[in-house]
Amino acid sequence: MSTTPGVSRPTSHRTGGPTGTPRPGARSRGLVLRAPGELSLRVHPRGAVVLPVIALAALAAAVVLVGTGDYPLSPAEVIAVLTGGGTPGQRFVIHELRLPRALLALLVGTALGLAGAVFQAVSRNPLGSPDIIGFTQGAGVGALTVIVVFGGGAAAVSLGAVVGGLLTGVLVYLLAWRRGVHGYRLVLVGIGAAAILTAVTGYLMTRADIVDAARAVLWITGSLNGRDWTQLWPLLIACVVLVPLILSRGRRLTLLEMGDDAASSLGVRPESTRLVVLIGAVLLTAVATAAAGPIAFVALTAPQLARRLTRTPGPNLLPAAAMGALVLCAADLAAQAAFGDRQLPVGAVTGMLGGGYLLWLLAVERRAGRL
């Protein structure tokens, strides 16, 4: 049976996931931490070490990012200012100009990494990422429509991105529905939606005037340049609400990777669980895209890198979120240092690195006989 490149062979959704996901009867060792409500986290020995290391590396990269620019500051000076010291000039540069950008990099990376882990767990496919299956492109089309057709400002563009991402999510979910949402069908429908939305993006660009076209090109590349507190607060609120919601379904996602029959026998409602986590992941993707533009490949690479480091089964939600923050902060540092005074949009850096990772992933899947 032939298969589409990058898409798992269309076996029954009841037979278990691809290589690296748990099977019925498989047990993973670790300590389970429970909080009030449904939130519970399984802490594996290796993951308990890797997760803090990734998180600390992300925070360190953010501190270095705050000190990078035309007025360079050492990490010690940055920490001194953040703890209440420093000169008035240093406090102004950090608090008003650079801290919002660094925090936005952390939050956008966290949102995209977590969303990518959800999509890959639901689809049981390493290519199940919002920028591969159309959700990021949908947010981009919503923002470009506001820019090109309505000439809206920054707030309207952000709202358009959120609406576009949500509408795309609803459309893909409905088209992928057939007595439930199967992983391979979700990926196939998403890839088709991404192709259509990319064509719509091209059409909108051709009908834009030169000013709107320049503005649109900068936005669709994905950039943290010029971002301030106004872009940060909506994303922070979304993360505070949606991240715990998704984490509370972490155990159910792990059981879903074993197959719907096994998950149902253990008390999980497959479709309701998929619907809740997909809504949360789509919202995170849309709000992150509204804040920084469609930054490519973070959602694809972060969950895979986290899984390879932790070597534990399941979606690895927290490690994926931390890895997303680290990847985006490191990419923004590279974007600022690549050409001296001329900064690249961070989306260009993640696109180049992520494209190389995608080719490597396809080669690995081909050697493993899954393509």
C-alpha positions in Angstrom: 0.0 0.0 0.0 1.4 3.3 -1.0 1.5 6.2 1.5 2.0 9.9 1.4 5.5 11.0 2.3 5.7 11.8 6.0 2.3 10.3 6.8 2.1 7.1 8.9 0.6 4.1 7.1 -3.2 4.3 7.4 -3.7 1.4 9.8 -6.6 1.4 12.1 -6.6 4.0 14.8 -7.2 1.2 17.3 -3.9 -0.7 16.8 -1.5 1.7 18.6 0.9 4.4 17.6 4.1 4.6 15.6 7.5 3.7 16.9 8.3 5.4 20.2 4.7 5.5 21.5 3.4 3.2 24.1 1.4 0.0 23.3 -1.4 -1.6 25.3 0.0 -3.2 28.4 3.2 -1.2 28.3 4.2 0.4 31.5 6.4 3.4 32.0 8.2 3.9 35.3 8.2 7.1 37.2 6.7 9.1 40.1 3.2 10.4 39.6 2.5 13.9 41.1 -1.1 14.8 41.6 -2.6 18.2 42.2 -6.2 19.2 43.0 -8.5 18.5 40.1 -7.4 16.5 37.1 -3.8 17.8 36.8 -1.3 15.0 37.3 2.3 14.7 36.1 4.3 11.5 35.7 8.0 12.3 36.5 10.4 9.9 34.9 14.0 9.7 36.4 15.6 10.9 33.2 12.9 13.5 32.5 13.2 14.8 36.0 16.8 15.7 35.2 16.4 16.8 31.6 13.4 19.1 32.1 15.1 21.5 34.6 18.2 21.6 32.4 16.1 22.6 29.4 14.2 25.2 31.4 17.4 26.7 32.9 19.0 26.8 29.5 16.0 28.7 28.1 16.1 31.2 31.0 19.8 31.6 30.4 19.3 32.2 26.7 16.6 34.8 27.6 19.0 36.6 29.9 21.7 36.7 27.2 19.0 37.9 24.7 18.1 40.8 27.0 21.7 41.9 27.1 22.2 41.7 23.3 21.8 44.8 21.1 23.3 48.2 20.3 23.8 48.8 24.0 25.3 45.5 25.1 25.0 44.3 28.7 26.6 41.4 30.5 24.4 38.7 32.0 25.5 39.9 35.5 24.3 43.5 34.6 21.0 42.2 33.3 20.4 40.2 36.4 21.3 43.2 38.6 18.7 45.4 36.7 16.0 42.7 36.9 16.6 42.5 40.7 16.2 46.2 41.2 19.7 47.6 40.6 21.4 49.2 37.6 21.4 52.8 36.3 18.3 54.6 35.0 19.5 54.1 31.4 20.0 50.4 31.9 16.6 50.0 33.5 14.9 51.8 30.6 16.7 49.8 28.0 15.8 46.5 29.7 12.3 47.1 31.1 10.9 49.0 28.2 12.8 47.7 25.1 14.3 44.3 25.6 12.5 42.5 28.4 9.1 42.3 26.5 10.9 40.7 23.5 12.7 38.1 25.6 9.6 37.2 27.6 7.6 37.0 24.3 10.3 34.6 22.9 9.8 32.4 26.0 6.0 32.4 25.8 5.8 32.0 22.0 8.2 29.1 22.2 6.4 27.5 25.1 3.0 27.8 23.3 4.3 26.4 20.0 6.3 23.6 21.6 3.3 22.5 23.7 0.9 22.8 20.7 3.3 20.8 18.6 3.4 18.0 21.2 -0.4 17.9 21.3 -0.8 17.6 17.5 1.9 15.0 17.3 0.3 13.0 20.1 -3.2 13.2 18.6 -2.0 12.4 15.0 0.6 9.9 16.2 2.9 11.3 13.5 6.1 13.3 13.9 4.9 15.6 11.1 1.7 16.4 13.0 2.7 20.1 13.6 0.5 23.2 13.3 2.8 24.7 10.7 2.6 21.5 8.6 -1.1 20.8 8.8 -2.3 24.3 8.1 -3.2 26.0 11.4 -0.3 28.5 11.3 -1.2 29.2 7.6 -4.8 29.8 8.6 -3.7 32.4 11.2 -1.5 34.0 8.6 -4.3 34.3 6.1 -6.5 35.9 8.8 -3.9 38.5 9.6 -3.1 39.2 5.9 -6.8 39.7 5.2 -6.9 42.4 7.9 -3.8 44.0 6.5 -4.6 43.9 2.8 -8.3 44.1 2.6 -9.2 46.2 5.7 -6.0 48.0 6.4 -6.3 47.3 10.1 -3.8 48.2 12.8 -1.8 45.9 15.1 -4.7 45.0 17.3 -7.0 44.1 14.4 -4.2 42.1 12.8 -3.8 40.1 16.0 -7.5 39.5 16.1 -7.5 38.4 12.5 -4.8 35.9 13.2 -6.7 34.3 16.1 -9.9 34.1 14.1 -8.1 32.7 11.0 -6.4 30.0 13.1 -9.7 29.0 14.9 -11.6 28.8 11.6 -8.9 26.7 10.1 -8.9 24.4 13.1 -12.7 23.9 12.9 -12.6 23.3 9.1 -9.7 20.7 9.3 -11.4 19.0 12.3 -14.7 18.7 10.4 -13.1 17.5 7.2 -11.0 14.9 9.1 -14.1 13.6 11.0 -15.4 10.2 10.0 -16.7 8.4 13.0 -13.9 10.1 14.9 -10.7 11.9 14.0 -8.0 9.5 12.9 -4.4 10.7 13.0 -3.4 10.0 9.4 -6.6 11.6 8.1 -6.0 14.7 10.2 -2.5 15.1 8.8 -3.6 14.5 5.2 -6.5 17.0 5.4 -4.2 19.5 7.2 -1.5 19.3 4.5 -4.2 20.0 1.8 -5.5 22.9 3.8 -2.0 24.3 4.2 -1.5 24.2 0.4 -4.8 26.0 -0.2 -4.0 28.6 2.5 -0.5 29.2 1.1 -2.1 29.9 -2.3 -4.6 32.3 -0.6 -1.6 34.1 1.0 0.0 34.5 -2.4 -3.2 35.9 -3.9 -3.5 38.4 -1.0 0.1 39.5 -1.6 -0.5 40.1 -5.3 -3.4 42.4 -4.7 -1.8 44.5 -1.9 -0.2 47.9 -2.5 3.5 48.4 -1.9 3.1 49.6 1.7 0.7 46.8 2.7 2.8 44.2 0.9 6.0 45.3 2.7 4.1 45.2 6.0 2.6 41.8 5.2 6.0 40.2 4.1 7.6 41.3 7.4 4.6 39.8 9.4 4.4 36.5 7.6 8.1 35.9 8.0 7.7 35.9 11.8 9.6 38.4 13.9 10.1 39.5 17.4 11.5 42.9 16.4 9.7 45.9 17.8 7.4 43.8 20.1 6.4 45.4 23.3 4.1 44.8 26.3 0.9 45.1 24.3 1.7 41.9 22.4 2.9 40.1 25.6 -0.2 40.4 27.8 -2.8 38.6 25.6 -0.3 35.7 25.1 0.5 35.5 28.8 -3.2 35.3 29.7 -3.8 32.6 27.1 -0.9 30.6 28.4 -2.1 30.9 32.0 -5.5 29.5 31.0 -4.6 27.0 28.3 -1.3 25.4 29.5 -2.8 23.9 32.7 -5.9 22.8 30.7 -3.6 20.8 28.3 -1.4 19.5 31.0 -4.4 18.2 32.9 -5.1 15.9 29.9 -1.5 14.7 29.7 -2.2 11.2 31.0 -5.2 10.8 28.7 -3.1 11.8 25.7 -0.6 9.1 26.7 -3.3 6.5 26.8 -4.7 7.7 23.5 -1.3 6.9 21.9 -2.0 3.3 22.8 -5.2 3.3 20.7 -8.8 4.2 21.2 -9.9 0.8 22.4 -7.2 0.6 25.0 -7.9 4.2 26.1 -11.6 3.6 26.3 -11.1 0.4 28.4 -9.2 2.6 30.9 -11.9 5.2 31.2 -10.8 7.8 28.7 -13.3 9.3 26.2 -11.2 9.5 23.0 -13.1 12.0 21.0 -13.9 14.4 23.9 -10.2 14.3 24.9 -9.0 15.0 21.4 -11.5 17.8 21.0 -10.4 19.6 24.2 -6.7 19.3 23.6 -7.0 20.3 20.0 -9.0 23.4 20.9 -6.4 24.3 23.4 -3.5 23.7 21.0 -5.2 25.6 18.2 -5.8 28.6 20.5 -2.2 28.6 21.7 -1.0 28.5 18.1 -3.3 31.3 17.0 -2.4 33.6 19.9 1.3 32.9 19.5 1.0 33.6 15.8 -0.9 36.8 16.5 1.9 38.0 18.8 4.9 37.2 16.7 3.8 36.1 13.2 3.9 32.6 11.8 7.2 31.3 13.2 7.9 28.1 11.4 9.1 24.7 12.6 9.4 25.4 16.3 6.2 23.3 16.9 7.7 20.6 14.7 11.2 20.3 16.2 10.7 21.0 19.9 8.6 17.9 20.8 10.9 15.6 18.9 14.0 17.1 20.4 12.4 16.8 23.9 11.4 13.2 23.3 14.9 12.3 22.2 16.5 13.9 25.3 14.0 12.5 27.8 13.7 9.1 26.1 10.4 8.6 27.8 7.0 7.5 26.2 4.1 9.8 25.9 3.7 13.3 24.6 6.3 14.9 26.9 4.3 18.0 27.2 6.4 20.0 29.7 9.8 19.1 28.1 8.3 20.1 24.7 7.1 23.4 26.1 10.5 24.1 27.6 12.4 23.0 24.5 10.2 25.3 22.4 11.2 28.3 24.6 14.9 27.3 24.3 14.7 26.9 20.5 13.1 30.3 20.0 15.4 32.2 22.3 18.4 30.6 20.7 17.1 31.3 17.2 16.5 35.0 18.1 20.0 35.3 19.4 21.3 33.8 16.1 19.0 36.2 14.2 20.6 39.2 15.9 24.2 38.0 15.6 24.0 36.7 12.0 24.6 39.9 10.1 25.9 42.4 12.7 23.8 45.5 12.7 21.2 44.1 10.4 18.8 41.7 12.3 17.1 38.8 10.6 13.5 38.0 11.5 13.6 35.0 13.8 11.2 33.2 11.5 13.9 33.1 8.8 16.3 31.4 11.2 13.8 28.8 12.5 12.7 28.2 8.9 16.3 27.4 7.7 17.1 25.3 10.8 13.7 23.6 10.8 13.8 22.8 7.1 17.1 21.0 7.6 15.6 19.1 10.6 12.6 18.1 8.5 14.8 16.7 5.7 16.7 14.7 8.4 13.5 13.5 9.9 12.2 12.3 6.5 15.5 10.5 5.9 15.2 8.7 9.3 11.6 7.7 8.7 12.6 6.4 5.2 15.4 4.3 6.7 13.0 2.9 9.3 10.6 1.8 6.6 7.8 4.1 7.6 7.7 6.1 4.3 
